[in-house]
């Protein structure tokens, strides 16, 4: 599932509700509350939503949630509309469907808006996830108007005092076609056409990006067409919840302002590696490293530069640093690495499915740097933290990750592992 769609589901809260919905917990509650928390008697599960993000602040709401399971008690569909309130953007509502027809195919649809500034539409489809056929395919159609992004300047030491806010409105279509040479080896081609409009910020007490960085490339309306090739070697035992094996990719691509083969705006190349070791019956050690270089740049907009910050690793693009907000550091090149110890501490049957709860201490390090000949590890930002993960095998992972870095603590929620 896509980053925007996954981050806003509040699946961690759904897993907490699963614990409450267990029989022992329901027995201790008044009968009228117990009926609403029992999947056998409630028309839906009313899940409280607490969405915490260092950029957007705290969003509160209610998610009436329907789970559709198969005869093996595996989740096949999540229907989760919500009503929410954010102090910056007012009341809002969203409709969401996450579907898992098979282990080989997934799709999702998310659409919604708030009273002020923010709105979204995100459709994503993925087929051939198991790589058992000759071709794999995924596609995204996205419109996203987001009022929370921050910009502090270019460079690894951009100061907090230079914080600005902007409204990021993106429209894009993206597709990746993968040729499965063998079960492990894949050659993929990614094509993305997008329009990005960087508009004035709307958050009180934070300067708008135009007031402090008036000459910054990328402000206003810009277009970009990306072509990228990835060669991947993947031996993971599962694409969603891996416990052993690895996935290693090298990639390279070019972007132009318009047209598939127009004049080059910038070029990009790099490496992404993920390795998993099963430790006993209950634990997994997960490691990730990513390098991104931009060897050829010409008037590149700031939002296409390498960046670190936030909780998500996107192949060939932004990388996590979970003690800082998304896009905290921008630069020409980037390095990122993470290490997690994922240990299962609880298992139970709830909400018509099986749920495992993991406790996950983690470490993130990363930096951006200007010159390709420079060291990618000379001035690392460091983050330590603790994650709480709820797993509904084989498709759904919900998380709460709490990280602490040099600028304080950050809390993230969403679905899917960060890498």
C-alpha positions as CSV (number, residue, x, y, z in Angstrom):
1,X,0.0,0.0,0.0
2,X,1.1,3.5,-0.6
3,X,2.7,5.9,1.9
4,X,-0.1,8.4,2.1
5,X,-2.8,5.8,2.2
6,X,-1.0,3.7,4.8
7,X,0.1,6.5,7.2
8,X,-3.4,7.7,7.8
9,X,-5.2,4.4,8.5
10,X,-4.4,4.5,12.3
11,X,-4.0,0.8,12.2
12,X,-2.1,0.8,15.5
13,X,-5.3,2.0,17.1
14,X,-7.2,-0.8,15.4
15,X,-4.8,-3.3,16.9
16,X,-5.4,-1.7,20.4
17,X,-9.1,-2.0,19.8
18,X,-8.5,-5.7,19.0
19,X,-7.0,-6.2,22.4
20,X,-10.1,-4.5,24.0
21,X,-12.3,-6.6,21.9
22,X,-10.9,-9.8,23.4
23,X,-13.4,-11.7,25.5
24,X,-11.7,-11.2,28.9
25,X,-11.6,-7.4,28.4
26,X,-15.2,-7.2,27.2
27,X,-16.4,-9.1,30.3
28,X,-15.1,-6.3,32.6
29,X,-17.1,-3.6,30.7
30,X,-20.7,-2.6,30.9
31,X,-22.9,-4.8,28.7
32,X,-23.9,-1.9,26.3
33,X,-20.2,-1.1,25.7
34,X,-19.3,-4.8,25.4
35,X,-21.8,-5.3,22.6
36,X,-20.2,-2.5,20.5
37,X,-16.7,-4.0,21.0
38,X,-17.9,-7.6,20.1
39,X,-17.5,-8.3,16.4
40,X,-20.4,-10.8,16.7
41,X,-22.9,-8.2,17.9
42,X,-21.7,-4.8,16.7
43,X,-22.5,-3.5,13.2
44,X,-18.9,-2.2,13.2
45,X,-16.0,-1.7,15.6
46,X,-15.7,1.9,16.8
47,X,-12.0,2.6,16.8
48,X,-10.7,5.8,18.4
49,X,-8.1,7.5,16.1
50,X,-5.1,9.2,17.5
51,X,-2.8,10.2,14.7
52,X,0.4,11.9,16.0
53,X,3.0,13.4,13.7
54,X,5.8,15.9,14.4
55,X,4.7,18.0,11.4
56,X,0.9,17.8,11.5
57,X,0.4,17.6,15.2
58,X,-2.3,15.5,16.8
59,X,-5.4,14.5,14.8
60,X,-8.3,13.0,16.8
61,X,-11.2,11.1,15.4
62,X,-13.3,8.0,15.2
63,X,-13.0,5.1,12.7
64,X,-16.0,2.8,12.3
65,X,-14.2,-0.2,11.0
66,X,-15.4,-3.3,9.2
67,X,-13.1,-6.3,8.8
68,X,-13.8,-8.9,6.1
69,X,-12.1,-12.2,6.9
70,X,-11.9,-15.5,5.0
71,X,-12.4,-19.1,6.4
72,X,-8.9,-19.0,7.7
73,X,-9.6,-15.8,9.8
74,X,-7.2,-13.9,7.5
75,X,-8.2,-10.2,6.8
76,X,-9.2,-9.8,3.2
77,X,-10.7,-6.3,3.3
78,X,-10.7,-3.3,5.7
79,X,-13.4,-0.7,5.3
80,X,-12.5,2.2,7.5
81,X,-14.1,5.6,7.0
82,X,-13.5,8.2,9.6
83,X,-14.5,11.6,11.1
84,X,-11.5,13.6,12.3
85,X,-10.4,16.9,13.7
86,X,-7.1,18.6,13.4
87,X,-6.5,22.0,15.2
88,X,-4.8,23.4,12.1
89,X,-7.3,22.3,9.4
90,X,-10.6,21.7,11.2
91,X,-13.0,18.9,10.8
92,X,-12.7,16.3,8.0
93,X,-13.9,13.0,6.7
94,X,-12.3,10.2,4.7
95,X,-13.5,7.0,3.0
96,X,-11.0,4.1,2.9
97,X,-10.9,0.6,1.5
98,X,-7.8,-1.7,1.8
99,X,-8.3,-5.0,-0.1
100,X,-6.1,-8.1,0.0
101,X,-7.7,-10.5,-2.6
102,X,-4.7,-12.8,-2.4
103,X,-1.1,-12.9,-1.3
104,X,-0.2,-11.9,-4.9
105,X,-2.6,-8.9,-5.3
106,X,-3.5,-5.9,-3.2
107,X,-5.3,-2.6,-3.8
108,X,-6.4,0.4,-1.8
109,X,-8.6,3.5,-2.3
110,X,-8.5,6.6,0.0
111,X,-10.4,9.9,-0.5
112,X,-11.2,12.7,1.8
113,X,-10.9,16.4,2.8
114,X,-10.8,18.8,5.7
115,X,-12.5,22.1,6.2
116,X,-9.3,24.0,5.3
117,X,-6.4,23.4,3.0
118,X,-6.1,19.6,2.9
119,X,-7.6,17.0,0.6
120,X,-6.6,13.7,-0.9
121,X,-7.3,10.9,-3.4
122,X,-5.1,7.9,-3.5
123,X,-5.7,4.7,-5.6
124,X,-3.0,2.0,-5.6
125,X,-2.9,-1.4,-7.2
126,X,-0.2,-4.1,-7.0
127,X,-0.1,-7.5,-8.7
128,X,2.6,-10.1,-8.9
129,X,3.9,-9.6,-5.4
130,X,5.0,-13.2,-5.1
131,X,7.1,-13.1,-8.3
132,X,5.8,-16.5,-9.3
133,X,4.8,-15.3,-12.8
134,X,6.8,-13.6,-15.5
135,X,5.6,-10.0,-14.7
136,X,4.9,-7.9,-11.7
137,X,3.0,-4.6,-11.9
138,X,1.9,-1.8,-9.6
139,X,0.2,1.5,-10.3
140,X,-0.7,4.7,-8.4
141,X,-3.0,7.6,-9.1
142,X,-2.6,10.3,-6.5
143,X,-3.9,13.8,-5.7
144,X,-2.6,15.1,-2.4
145,X,-2.9,18.6,-1.0
146,X,-0.9,18.7,2.3
147,X,-0.6,21.8,4.5
148,X,2.0,20.4,7.0
149,X,5.4,20.1,5.3
150,X,8.4,22.0,6.7
151,X,11.5,23.3,5.0
152,X,14.7,24.4,6.9
153,X,17.1,25.0,4.0
154,X,19.5,22.9,2.1
155,X,22.2,20.9,3.9
156,X,23.0,18.5,6.7
157,X,23.1,21.3,9.4
158,X,20.1,23.4,8.3
159,X,19.1,25.1,11.6
160,X,15.7,24.7,13.4
161,X,15.5,28.5,13.6
162,X,15.0,28.6,9.8
163,X,11.8,26.5,9.9
164,X,9.2,27.4,7.3
165,X,5.9,25.9,6.3
166,X,4.4,25.4,2.8
167,X,1.4,23.8,1.2
168,X,2.3,20.9,-1.1
169,X,-0.2,20.0,-3.8
170,X,0.8,17.0,-5.9
171,X,-0.9,15.2,-8.7
172,X,0.9,12.2,-10.2
173,X,0.5,8.9,-12.0
174,X,3.1,6.2,-11.4
175,X,3.6,2.7,-12.6
176,X,6.3,0.1,-12.2
177,X,6.6,-2.9,-14.5
178,X,8.9,-5.7,-13.3
179,X,10.3,-8.6,-15.3
180,X,10.9,-11.5,-13.1
181,X,14.0,-13.1,-14.6
182,X,13.9,-15.7,-11.8
183,X,12.0,-15.8,-8.5
184,X,14.8,-13.8,-6.8
185,X,16.0,-11.6,-9.7
186,X,13.8,-8.8,-11.1
187,X,14.4,-5.9,-13.5
188,X,11.9,-3.1,-13.0
189,X,11.1,0.1,-14.9
190,X,9.3,2.9,-13.0
191,X,7.6,5.8,-14.9
192,X,6.1,8.7,-13.0
193,X,4.6,11.9,-14.3
194,X,3.7,14.5,-11.7
195,X,2.8,18.1,-11.2
196,X,3.9,19.7,-7.9
197,X,2.6,23.1,-6.7
198,X,4.5,24.6,-3.8
199,X,2.1,27.2,-2.3
200,X,2.3,29.5,0.7
201,X,2.1,27.9,4.1
202,X,-1.0,28.1,6.3
203,X,0.2,27.3,9.8
204,X,0.1,29.9,12.5
205,X,3.4,31.1,14.1
206,X,5.5,29.4,11.4
207,X,6.9,31.5,8.5
208,X,5.8,30.7,5.0
209,X,8.5,29.3,2.7
210,X,8.3,32.3,0.3
211,X,9.2,34.8,3.1
212,X,12.5,33.1,4.0
213,X,13.5,31.2,0.8
214,X,12.1,33.4,-1.9
215,X,14.5,32.3,-4.6
216,X,14.3,28.6,-3.9
217,X,14.0,26.4,-6.9
218,X,10.8,24.4,-6.9
219,X,8.4,27.0,-5.5
220,X,5.3,27.5,-7.6
221,X,4.1,25.0,-10.2
222,X,6.6,22.5,-11.7
223,X,6.3,19.4,-13.8
224,X,8.5,16.3,-13.7
225,X,8.7,13.0,-15.6
226,X,10.9,10.3,-14.0
227,X,12.2,7.2,-15.7
228,X,14.1,4.8,-13.4
229,X,15.4,1.3,-13.8
230,X,15.9,-1.0,-10.7
231,X,17.7,-4.4,-10.6
232,X,16.6,-6.3,-7.5
233,X,17.7,-9.5,-5.8
234,X,15.1,-10.6,-3.3
235,X,15.2,-13.7,-1.1
236,X,12.8,-12.6,1.7
237,X,10.5,-15.3,2.9
238,X,7.6,-12.8,2.9
239,X,7.1,-9.4,1.2
240,X,4.9,-7.9,4.0
241,X,6.3,-9.6,7.2
242,X,9.8,-10.9,6.4
243,X,11.7,-12.8,9.1
244,X,14.6,-14.0,7.1
245,X,16.4,-13.3,3.8
246,X,17.2,-10.0,2.1
247,X,16.2,-7.6,-0.6
248,X,19.0,-5.7,-2.5
249,X,18.5,-3.2,-5.3
250,X,20.6,-0.9,-7.4
251,X,18.8,1.8,-9.3
252,X,19.4,4.6,-11.8
253,X,17.2,7.1,-13.6
254,X,16.7,10.5,-15.1
255,X,14.0,13.1,-14.8
256,X,12.8,15.7,-17.3
257,X,10.4,18.7,-17.1
258,X,8.1,17.3,-19.7
259,X,8.0,14.3,-22.0
260,X,9.5,10.9,-21.4
261,X,12.8,11.6,-23.2
262,X,13.0,15.3,-23.0
263,X,16.0,17.3,-21.8
264,X,17.4,15.9,-18.5
265,X,16.5,17.8,-15.3
266,X,18.5,15.6,-13.1
267,X,19.9,12.1,-12.8
268,X,19.8,9.7,-9.8
269,X,21.5,6.5,-8.8
270,X,21.9,4.5,-5.7
271,X,21.6,1.3,-3.6
272,X,19.0,0.0,-1.2
273,X,19.6,-3.1,1.0
274,X,17.4,-4.9,3.6
275,X,18.4,-8.0,5.5
276,X,16.4,-10.0,8.0
277,X,17.6,-12.6,10.5
278,X,15.2,-14.9,12.5
279,X,16.4,-15.1,16.1
280,X,14.7,-18.0,17.9
281,X,10.9,-18.4,17.6
282,X,9.8,-15.0,18.7
283,X,12.3,-12.4,17.3
284,X,13.7,-10.9,14.1
285,X,16.7,-8.6,13.6
286,X,16.0,-6.2,10.6
287,X,18.6,-4.0,9.0
288,X,18.4,-1.4,6.2
289,X,20.9,0.8,4.4
290,X,20.3,3.2,1.5
291,X,22.5,5.5,-0.6
292,X,21.2,8.0,-3.1
293,X,23.4,10.1,-5.4
294,X,22.5,12.8,-7.9
295,X,25.5,12.9,-10.2
296,X,23.9,15.2,-12.7
297,X,21.7,18.1,-11.6
298,X,20.5,21.2,-13.5
299,X,18.0,23.5,-11.8
300,X,16.5,20.7,-9.7
301,X,13.6,21.6,-7.5
302,X,14.2,21.2,-3.8
303,X,11.5,18.5,-3.4
304,X,13.4,16.3,-5.8
305,X,16.6,16.4,-3.8
306,X,17.7,13.6,-1.5
307,X,16.0,13.8,1.9
308,X,16.0,12.1,5.3
309,X,13.4,12.4,8.1
310,X,10.1,10.8,9.0
311,X,9.2,7.1,9.3
312,X,9.2,5.7,5.8
313,X,11.8,4.3,3.4
314,X,10.8,4.8,-0.2
315,X,13.1,3.0,-2.7
316,X,15.2,5.5,-4.5
317,X,13.7,8.5,-2.7
318,X,13.1,9.7,0.9
319,X,14.6,7.8,3.8
320,X,13.6,7.5,7.5
321,X,15.1,9.3,10.5
322,X,12.4,8.8,13.2
323,X,13.4,11.5,15.6
324,X,12.7,14.2,13.0
325,X,9.7,15.1,10.8
326,X,9.4,14.1,7.1
327,X,11.9,16.0,4.9
328,X,13.8,17.5,7.8
329,X,17.1,17.5,5.8
330,X,17.5,18.1,2.1
331,X,20.7,17.7,0.1
332,X,22.1,16.5,-3.2
333,X,23.1,13.0,-1.8
334,X,21.9,11.0,1.2
335,X,22.8,8.0,3.4
336,X,20.5,6.3,5.7
337,X,20.7,3.1,7.9
338,X,18.4,1.5,10.4
339,X,18.5,-1.5,12.8
340,X,15.5,-3.0,14.5
341,X,15.0,-5.8,17.0
342,X,11.4,-7.1,16.4
343,X,10.2,-9.3,19.3
344,X,6.7,-10.8,19.6
345,X,5.4,-10.3,23.1
346,X,1.7,-11.2,22.8
347,X,-0.5,-13.3,20.6
348,X,-4.3,-13.4,20.7
349,X,-7.5,-13.9,18.7
350,X,-9.6,-10.8,18.4
351,X,-11.9,-9.1,15.9
352,X,-12.4,-12.3,13.9
353,X,-8.6,-12.6,13.2
354,X,-5.3,-13.4,14.8
355,X,-3.1,-10.5,16.2
356,X,0.5,-10.6,17.2
357,X,2.0,-7.7,19.2
358,X,5.7,-6.8,18.7
359,X,8.0,-4.6,20.8
360,X,10.7,-3.1,18.7
361,X,13.7,-1.0,19.9
362,X,15.4,0.7,16.9
363,X,18.3,2.9,15.9
364,X,18.3,5.2,12.8
365,X,21.3,7.1,11.5
366,X,21.5,9.3,8.4
367,X,22.9,12.4,6.7
368,X,22.7,14.4,3.5
369,X,25.9,15.6,1.8
370,X,26.8,17.8,-1.2
371,X,29.7,16.1,-2.9
372,X,29.8,12.6,-4.3
373,X,33.5,12.2,-3.2
374,X,32.6,13.1,0.4
375,X,32.1,10.6,3.2
376,X,28.4,9.6,3.6
377,X,29.0,8.8,7.3
378,X,31.1,11.7,8.5
379,X,28.3,13.8,10.1
380,X,25.5,11.4,11.0
381,X,22.3,12.3,12.7
382,X,21.4,9.7,15.3
383,X,18.0,8.5,16.6
384,X,17.0,5.9,19.1
385,X,13.5,4.7,19.8
386,X,10.9,2.1,20.6
387,X,8.2,0.8,18.3
388,X,4.9,-1.0,19.1
389,X,3.7,-3.2,16.2
390,X,0.4,-5.0,15.7
391,X,0.4,-7.8,13.1
392,X,-2.6,-9.5,11.5
393,X,-0.9,-12.1,9.3
394,X,-0.4,-12.4,6.5
395,X,-1.2,-8.9,5.2
396,X,-1.5,-6.1,7.8
397,X,1.1,-4.4,10.0
398,X,0.2,-1.5,12.2
399,X,2.7,0.5,14.2
400,X,3.4,3.3,16.7
401,X,7.1,4.3,16.5
402,X,8.5,6.8,19.1
403,X,12.0,8.2,18.3
404,X,14.3,10.6,20.0
405,X,17.0,12.7,18.3
406,X,18.9,15.9,18.8
407,X,15.7,18.0,18.4
408,X,13.6,16.0,20.8
409,X,11.0,13.3,20.4
410,X,8.8,12.4,17.4
411,X,5.8,9.9,17.2
412,X,4.6,8.2,14.1
413,X,1.7,5.9,13.4
414,X,0.5,4.0,10.3
415,X,0.6,0.6,8.5
416,X,3.4,-1.5,7.0
417,X,7.0,-1.7,8.4
418,X,9.2,1.3,7.8
419,X,11.4,-0.8,5.5
